[in-house]
């Protein structure tokens, strides 16, 4: 069982154990320690359902323990090789790829805090162990809650951690905005060699301030993105973003070198999620 930090101890954890770059005192405002077995806590988590993005191979399911469950003190997001019918399939559809597939060959889960919790500024950290097979694409990331109004990438995207199984031992952090995104080949980010990413748990974190985003693995800052002061096209990070934990299979990036279908099931293990703010940011 993992002790849930109290507000009084949060500064010690954030400053003494994780050694964040800033000197700000951190205050715990939201957490899930995944200590209650069963389905993820519905008060904290919702789900994406279906074929969602990036022409990925998996169908995301809702509240299905085979794909998302809490056991042994961890959130387990499990990708499985199995046929799953696509309810949006349209025979002969020449339009969106989501409707042209009669079924998926894989299932998985994508958990979101949209409608449950969202944050502006603070420290968001996730302790996780990653899958390893070629074709896997786990991610810890955030999107602006205004995505339905302004679309992507205008809403902003903060990729705290991404990993693709064909490039083992390397993790990535990225940001996407209207000015900086992979469609225009202007996305900003960094990669960090991490040989034990799939063998051990590591703490992936972003420290988010009005003037910058700092990205960490354990106590090592390896990427920083500055607010240039040029407006929301470059910096849409002055409003609430929600958290996403997902395990994708294949897709535009994760599937560039195929999928090792004999390596399934694959599991993305999350030990905890903790969100901190400075006392000033936490005040009403």
C-alpha positions in Angstrom: 0.0 0.0 0.0 1.4 3.4 -0.9 0.9 6.2 1.7 -1.2 9.0 0.3 0.8 12.2 0.9 -1.0 14.8 3.0 -1.0 18.5 2.1 1.6 19.1 4.8 4.0 16.5 3.4 3.6 17.4 -0.2 6.3 20.0 -0.2 8.7 17.5 1.3 7.9 14.9 -1.3 8.1 17.3 -4.2 11.2 19.3 -3.0 13.2 16.7 -1.1 12.5 13.5 -3.0 11.9 14.7 -6.6 14.1 17.8 -6.5 12.0 20.0 -8.8 13.9 22.8 -10.4 11.7 25.5 -8.9 12.0 26.6 -5.3 8.2 26.9 -5.0 6.5 25.0 -2.1 4.3 22.4 -3.7 0.8 21.5 -2.3 -0.9 18.2 -3.2 -4.4 19.0 -4.7 -5.4 15.8 -6.5 -4.1 12.2 -6.5 -5.0 8.6 -7.3 -2.8 6.0 -5.5 -4.7 3.0 -7.1 -5.1 1.1 -3.9 -8.7 -0.1 -4.3 -8.9 -3.1 -6.6 -11.4 -3.2 -9.4 -12.3 -0.7 -12.1 -10.6 2.7 -12.0 -12.4 5.2 -9.7 -15.3 6.7 -11.7 -15.1 9.9 -9.6 -11.7 10.5 -11.0 -11.6 8.8 -14.5 -13.7 8.7 -17.6 -12.8 6.9 -20.9 -12.3 7.5 -24.5 -14.2 4.9 -26.6 -13.7 3.7 -30.1 -11.2 4.5 -32.8 -10.0 7.9 -31.6 -6.9 9.2 -33.4 -3.7 8.7 -35.4 -5.1 5.7 -37.4 -4.3 3.5 -34.5 -5.1 -0.2 -34.5 -6.8 -0.5 -31.1 -10.5 0.0 -30.1 -10.7 1.8 -26.8 -13.3 0.2 -24.5 -15.2 1.7 -21.5 -15.0 0.3 -18.0 -13.9 -3.2 -19.2 -11.6 -4.8 -16.6 -9.7 -6.8 -19.3 -8.4 -3.4 -20.6 -8.3 -1.2 -17.4 -8.3 -2.3 -13.8 -6.6 -1.7 -10.5 -4.7 -4.6 -9.0 -1.8 -5.0 -6.7 -1.6 -1.3 -6.1 -1.3 -0.4 -9.8 -3.6 0.9 -12.5 -3.2 -1.7 -15.3 -3.9 -0.6 -18.9 -3.8 -3.7 -20.9 -3.8 -4.0 -24.7 -5.1 -7.3 -26.0 -5.1 -8.9 -29.4 -8.7 -9.8 -30.0 -11.4 -9.0 -32.6 -13.7 -6.2 -31.5 -16.6 -5.0 -33.7 -16.7 -1.4 -34.8 -20.2 0.0 -34.2 -19.5 3.0 -36.5 -18.5 0.8 -39.5 -20.1 1.8 -42.8 -19.6 -0.7 -45.6 -18.0 0.9 -48.6 -17.1 4.0 -46.6 -14.5 6.1 -48.4 -14.4 8.8 -45.8 -13.1 8.8 -42.2 -10.9 5.8 -41.3 -12.8 5.3 -38.2 -15.8 4.1 -40.2 -14.0 2.1 -42.8 -12.9 -0.7 -40.4 -15.5 -3.4 -39.7 -13.5 -4.5 -36.6 -10.4 -3.9 -34.6 -7.7 -6.4 -34.1 -6.7 -5.0 -30.7 -8.5 -3.6 -27.6 -7.0 -1.2 -25.0 -8.0 1.7 -22.8 -7.6 5.4 -22.6 -8.5 7.0 -19.3 -9.1 10.8 -19.1 -10.0 13.3 -16.3 -12.1 15.4 -18.7 -15.2 16.4 -16.9 -13.7 15.2 -13.6 -10.6 17.3 -13.0 -8.4 19.8 -14.9 -5.6 22.1 -14.0 -3.7 25.3 -14.9 -0.1 25.3 -13.7 1.4 23.0 -11.1 3.3 19.8 -11.1 1.8 16.7 -12.6 3.6 13.5 -11.9 3.0 9.9 -12.8 5.0 6.9 -11.7 4.8 4.2 -14.3 6.4 1.2 -16.0 6.0 1.0 -19.7 5.3 -2.0 -22.1 8.0 -3.2 -24.4 6.6 -4.7 -27.6 7.0 -3.3 -31.1 3.8 -1.4 -32.0 3.0 -0.2 -28.4 2.6 3.5 -27.9 1.9 4.4 -24.2 1.5 8.1 -23.3 1.0 10.4 -20.3 -0.3 13.7 -21.7 -2.7 16.6 -21.4 -5.1 18.5 -23.7 -6.9 21.8 -23.2 -10.5 21.4 -22.0 -11.5 23.8 -24.8 -10.6 21.3 -27.5 -14.2 20.9 -28.7 -14.5 24.6 -29.2 -11.2 25.5 -30.8 -9.9 22.1 -32.0 -6.4 20.6 -32.0 -3.7 21.9 -31.8 -5.1 25.3 -30.8 -6.2 23.8 -27.5 -2.7 22.9 -26.6 -1.1 19.5 -26.0 1.4 18.7 -23.2 3.1 15.3 -23.7 4.6 14.5 -20.3 5.8 11.1 -21.6 5.5 9.2 -24.9 7.2 5.9 -25.8 7.2 3.8 -29.0 8.0 0.1 -28.7 10.1 0.0 -31.8 12.6 2.4 -30.2 13.0 0.8 -26.8 15.0 2.5 -24.0 14.0 6.1 -25.1 11.2 8.3 -23.8 9.9 11.6 -25.3 8.4 14.8 -24.1 6.7 17.2 -26.6 4.3 20.1 -26.8 1.9 20.9 -29.6 0.3 24.3 -30.3 -1.0 26.1 -33.3 2.4 27.5 -34.0 4.4 24.3 -33.0 3.0 20.9 -34.0 4.0 17.8 -35.9 1.7 18.5 -38.8 3.7 21.5 -39.7 6.9 19.7 -38.5 7.5 22.5 -36.0 6.7 20.6 -32.8 9.0 21.2 -29.8 10.3 18.3 -27.7 13.1 16.2 -26.5 14.1 12.5 -26.2 15.8 10.9 -23.3 17.6 7.5 -23.2 16.1 5.4 -20.5 17.2 1.8 -20.8 15.0 0.6 -17.9 11.7 2.2 -19.1 10.1 -1.2 -19.5 11.8 -2.9 -16.6 11.3 -0.5 -13.8 9.1 2.3 -12.5 10.1 5.9 -13.2 8.5 9.2 -12.3 7.4 11.2 -15.3 6.6 14.8 -14.5 5.9 18.3 -15.9 6.3 21.5 -13.8 4.0 24.1 -15.4 4.4 27.8 -14.8 3.1 30.9 -16.5 6.4 31.4 -18.3 7.5 27.8 -19.0 7.0 24.0 -19.0 9.8 21.9 -17.5 9.8 18.1 -18.1 11.4 15.5 -15.9 12.1 11.9 -15.6 12.8 11.1 -12.0 14.9 14.0 -10.8 16.4 14.9 -14.2 15.0 17.8 -16.2 15.6 17.1 -19.9 13.3 19.6 -21.7 11.9 23.0 -21.2 9.5 25.1 -23.3 9.3 28.8 -22.7 6.4 31.2 -23.1 7.6 33.5 -25.8 4.9 36.1 -25.0 3.6 36.1 -28.5 0.0 35.0 -27.8 -2.1 31.8 -27.7 -0.9 30.4 -31.0 2.4 29.6 -29.4 1.3 29.4 -25.8 -2.2 28.1 -25.1 -1.1 26.9 -21.7 -2.8 29.6 -19.6 -6.0 27.6 -19.1 -7.2 24.2 -17.8 -5.9 21.0 -19.3 -7.0 17.5 -18.5 -4.9 14.4 -18.1 -4.9 11.3 -20.4 -3.3 7.9 -19.7 -3.5 5.6 -22.7 -1.9 2.6 -24.4 -2.2 2.9 -28.2 -1.2 0.2 -30.7 0.2 1.0 -34.1 -0.8 4.3 -35.6 1.1 7.0 -37.4 4.0 6.9 -35.0 3.7 3.7 -32.9 3.1 1.6 -36.0 5.9 2.8 -38.2 7.7 -0.5 -37.9 4.7 -2.7 -37.6 3.2 -4.5 -34.6 4.6 -7.6 -33.0 1.3 -9.4 -32.6 2.8 -12.4 -30.9 3.9 -10.2 -27.9 0.4 -9.5 -26.5 -1.1 -8.8 -24.1 1.0 -5.8 -23.2 0.5 -3.8 -20.0 1.1 -0.2 -19.1 1.4 0.0 -15.2 0.8 3.2 -13.3 1.7 3.3 -9.6 0.2 6.7 -8.9 -0.8 10.0 -10.3 -0.2 13.2 -8.2 -1.0 16.8 -9.0 0.6 19.6 -7.0 0.2 23.4 -7.1 1.9 26.2 -5.3 -0.3 27.6 -2.5 -0.8 30.8 -4.5 -2.2 28.8 -7.5 -4.4 26.8 -5.2 -6.1 29.8 -3.7 -9.6 30.7 -4.9 
